[in-house]
Amino acid sequence: MGKEKNRVALISVFAAIFLTAFKLTIGAVIRSLGLFSESLGKRATNVLLDRVPEDSLAKVEEVLKSIHGITRYHDLRIRESGADTFVDIKIHVKADLTIQQVHKICNQVEDEVRKVIKRSDVFVHAEPEGKHTF
């Protein structure tokens, strides 16, 4: 009977150790899934609501402020779709610039934005500064 008690005690100890390790592992997995699903859910919600990562907006604004020839900008829109980012900008330039000069400014905006936001598709619409006659 003494050996039987020792066996039962030994089995009980091993079972307790196994169950404790199992519970800790399951708990860690559940916590990890919770954190993962929370970040995934937040990203999905941001995409659905067209929220732009704040750093992307700041990066594009810095580019626009740094380019000579842009008098102002408006209707800056940034959208994400999967790993790609779509940037749409309306800039104003001096009305006396040639089409080649304006084209060069637009290309510079596109190139500089693509440097700071990888995998971006950039569309720039240029308008002459001042009163519109059209």
C-alpha positions in Angstrom: 0.0 0.0 0.0 2.9 2.4 0.7 4.2 2.0 -2.9 0.7 2.6 -4.3 0.5 5.9 -2.3 3.9 6.9 -3.7 2.8 6.2 -7.2 -0.4 8.2 -6.8 1.6 11.1 -5.2 4.1 11.0 -8.0 1.4 10.9 -10.7 -0.4 13.7 -9.0 2.8 15.8 -8.9 3.5 15.2 -12.6 -0.1 15.9 -13.5 0.0 19.2 -11.6 3.2 20.2 -13.3 1.8 19.2 -16.7 -1.5 21.0 -16.2 0.2 24.1 -14.9 2.5 24.3 -17.9 -0.5 23.6 -20.2 -2.5 26.4 -18.6 0.4 28.8 -18.9 0.9 27.9 -22.5 -2.8 28.2 -23.4 -3.0 31.5 -21.5 0.0 32.9 -23.5 -1.6 31.7 -26.7 -4.9 33.4 -25.9 -3.2 36.6 -24.9 -1.1 36.6 -28.1 -4.2 36.0 -30.2 -6.0 38.8 -28.4 -3.2 41.3 -29.1 -2.9 40.1 -32.7 -6.6 40.4 -33.3 -6.7 43.8 -31.6 -4.0 45.2 -33.9 -5.5 43.6 -37.0 -9.0 44.9 -36.1 -7.6 48.4 -35.5 -5.8 48.4 -38.9 -8.9 47.1 -40.7 -11.0 49.8 -39.0 -8.5 52.5 -40.0 -8.6 51.4 -43.6 -12.4 51.4 -43.7 -12.5 54.9 -42.2 -9.8 56.2 -44.5 -7.6 57.1 -41.6 -4.1 58.1 -42.6 -1.1 57.2 -40.6 0.0 60.5 -39.0 3.6 60.0 -40.0 2.6 59.7 -43.7 0.7 63.0 -43.6 3.6 64.8 -41.9 6.1 63.3 -44.4 4.1 64.5 -47.4 3.6 68.0 -45.9 7.4 68.3 -45.2 8.1 67.4 -48.9 5.6 70.0 -50.1 7.0 72.7 -47.9 10.5 72.0 -49.1 9.9 72.2 -52.9 10.6 75.6 -54.4 7.9 76.8 -56.7 4.8 75.6 -54.7 3.0 78.7 -53.4 0.4 76.6 -51.5 -1.3 73.2 -51.5 -4.7 71.8 -50.6 -6.9 68.7 -50.9 -4.1 66.5 -49.8 -5.5 63.0 -49.7 -3.7 59.8 -48.6 -5.3 56.4 -48.9 -3.9 53.0 -48.1 -4.9 49.8 -49.9 -3.0 46.8 -48.7 0.7 47.6 -48.8 0.2 50.4 -51.4 -0.4 54.1 -50.6 -2.2 56.5 -52.9 -1.4 60.2 -52.6 -3.4 62.9 -54.3 -2.3 66.5 -54.0 -3.4 69.9 -55.5 -0.6 72.4 -55.6 -0.6 76.1 -56.6 2.3 77.5 -58.6 3.0 81.0 -60.0 0.8 81.7 -63.0 3.7 82.9 -65.1 5.6 79.6 -65.1 5.9 77.6 -68.3 4.2 74.2 -68.7 7.7 72.7 -68.6 8.5 74.4 -65.3 5.2 73.3 -63.8 5.8 69.7 -65.1 9.2 69.7 -63.5 7.8 70.8 -60.1 5.1 68.1 -60.3 7.7 65.4 -61.1 9.8 66.6 -58.2 6.8 66.3 -55.8 6.1 62.8 -57.1 9.7 61.7 -56.8 10.2 63.2 -53.3 7.0 61.7 -51.9 7.9 58.3 -53.3 11.2 58.5 -51.4 9.5 59.1 -48.1 6.5 56.8 -48.6 7.5 53.5 -50.2 5.1 51.8 -52.6 3.2 55.0 -53.2 1.3 56.1 -56.3 1.3 59.9 -56.4 -1.0 62.2 -58.4 -0.2 65.9 -58.5 -2.7 68.4 -59.9 -1.1 71.9 -60.5 -3.2 75.1 -60.5 -2.0 78.6 -61.3 -1.9 80.9 -58.3 -4.3 83.9 -58.4 -7.7 84.4 -59.9 -9.0 81.8 -62.2 -10.5 82.9 -65.5 -11.9 79.6 -66.5 
